[in-house]
Amino acid sequence: MDNIDPASGPGNVPEFTVSELSFALKREIETAFPRVRVRGEISQPSFPRSGHCYFRLKDENAVLDGVCWKTTIPRLGLKIEEGMEVIATGKLTTYAGSSRYQIIVDRLELAGEGALLKLLEDRRKRLQAEGLFDLDRKRPLPFLPVVVGVVTSPSGAVIRDILHRLADRFPRHVLVWPVAVQGEKAAAEVAAAIAGFNRLPEQGPVPRPDILIVARGGGSLEDLWAFNEEIVVRAAAASTIPLISAVGHETDTTLIDFVSDRRAPTPSAAAEMAVPVRADLMAQTLDFGKRTMACMNRVLREANLAVSGLARGLGDPLRLIEERQQRLDVSGERLRLATQQMVNRRSAELAAARLVSPNMVIAAKEQLLVGEARALKSAMERFKGDTLQKIDRTSDRLEQYGERLRRCGTEMLEHGRRQVDQFGKLLESYSFHSVLNRGFALVRDQDGHPILTAAVTRAGDTIGIEFADGRIGARVTEGAAVAPRSAAPPRRRDGGSGGQGSLL
């Protein structure tokens, strides 16, 4: 007992409970490190149902636990993934439940350009796999937009370059949507500006742009990072207005360049893509006008020469009309005289006919029959004896002969009917209508006579074409005739009238 060390006894050392000591350490650490920035690699990130995120920050020699509350995660602007090298900003504290210290993260930044490039490449591949960069999504730019919408910073040199370039080439109505082009709020403002331009109505109080320009000057990868954000890329892809991206210099490339309809190396080049050169258009229009007038004059001269040549080949229209009018007068006079002559002739024939009353004809025939009856009666009385017997025998023979005659007549009629049917079928087979049913046609002139050769036609003749199902009229546009036309159609060799045509 005498060898006991006094320092190991109860003495004046205060006594703490585990909770008191843990809270004391918590206050000490939070007071000493109210806000720190820690650089490390994210390891073992987890997302429980609570919505918070738990991970570890590590380097070659140590590990630090990290916590990001669910209300803070949407404001980070980054997706927490395994292996990311980041700079975490927050306050240092302890977790008494497991005797560990940890950092409560409220801001997260990528550490180093290599990490940014890795994140950019991963995001580019993912968006490309969704089809946002496909060429068939890109739309042609309008040739001459009425309103140009510009999304950029209102205080930078970019907007002045764009306005100056538009004024030099072709002055247009410009709408500027002011946004921040760098910093935490830049991505949300650029996406909201693109969507806002697209929501403008067609005929609203504020004119809807025909083309959009998203522009920013040059800078580092971190400065241009807002135009690599997914929210900006998707807003540009959803735009129904053709969009030109002009972010950075010619060597700078952002994700909005892949999804835009046209990429410009500089903001000034974007203005050149948006509108043509007014002076060039005016010169081209004047050139087109001169060429149009020259073409019209040439066409009119050629048409005038053609009409003059045709007029030389035509007769005097007035003379042709007068000749036809004279022929019409002569034909009308002849028709009047012929009609009068026909009426006079028919009147004379009717007067010379001396028609007899039907009653007188009937009475004369009746008297003749009475006389014949009397003569027959007297003859029968004279020859009543043997004559009557002869008459009876003769009547019997006459009846026999009549019966034979009737049978013979019936047979002859039947034979004749069969021959008529055969001749009718033969005539039908020889008829030109059966030829028409096989796909041929009968051509007649305006007088109804068949046309056997093309040589008898002339240009301008009116002809009729008869098919199996009807007739149509036609006019000869190009005649092959070199000999004068015949006044009457040619007759067949068998003496026919020629109405059958040459189809047999």
Sequence and secondary structure as in RCSB ss.txt:
>XXXX:A:sequence
MDNIDPASGPGNVPEFTVSELSFALKREIETAFPRVRVRGEISQPSFPRSGHCYFRLKDENAVLDGVCWKTTIPR
LGLKIEEGMEVIATGKLTTYAGSSRYQIIVDRLELAGEGALLKLLEDRRKRLQAEGLFDLDRKRPLPFLPVVVGV
VTSPSGAVIRDILHRLADRFPRHVLVWPVAVQGEKAAAEVAAAIAGFNRLPEQGPVPRPDILIVARGGGSLEDLW
AFNEEIVVRAAAASTIPLISAVGHETDTTLIDFVSDRRAPTPSAAAEMAVPVRADLMAQTLDFGKRTMACMNRVL
REANLAVSGLARGLGDPLRLIEERQQRLDVSGERLRLATQQMVNRRSAELAAARLVSPNMVIAAKEQLLVGEARA
LKSAMERFKGDTLQKIDRTSDRLEQYGERLRRCGTEMLEHGRRQVDQFGKLLESYSFHSVLNRGFALVRDQDGHP
ILTAAVTRAGDTIGIEFADGRIGARVTEGAAVAPRSAAPPRRRDGGSGGQGSLL
>XXXX:A:secstr
 TT  GGGSSTT     HHHHHHHHHHHHHHH SSEEEEEEEEEEE  TTS EEEEEE SS EEEEEE TTTHHH
H S   TT EEEEEEEEEEETTTTEEEEEEEEEEE SHHHHHHHHHHHHHHHHHTTTT GGG     SS SEEEE
EE TTSHHHHHHHHHHHHH   EEEEEE  SSSTTHHHHHHHHHHHHHHS TTSSS   SEEEEEE    TTTTG
GGGSHHHHHHHHH SS EEEEES TT   HHHHHSSEE SSHHHHHHHHS  HHHHHHHHHHHHHHHHHHHHHHH
HHHHHHHHHHHHHS  HHHHHHHHHHHHHHHHHHHHHHHHHHHHHHHHHHHHT    HHHHHHHHHHHHHHHHHH
HHHHHHHT SHHHHHHHHHHHHHHHHHHHHHHHHHHHHHHHHHHHHHHHHHHHHHSHHHHHHTT  EEE TTS B
   GGG  TT EEEEEETTEEEEEE SS    S   SS    TTS  STTTT  
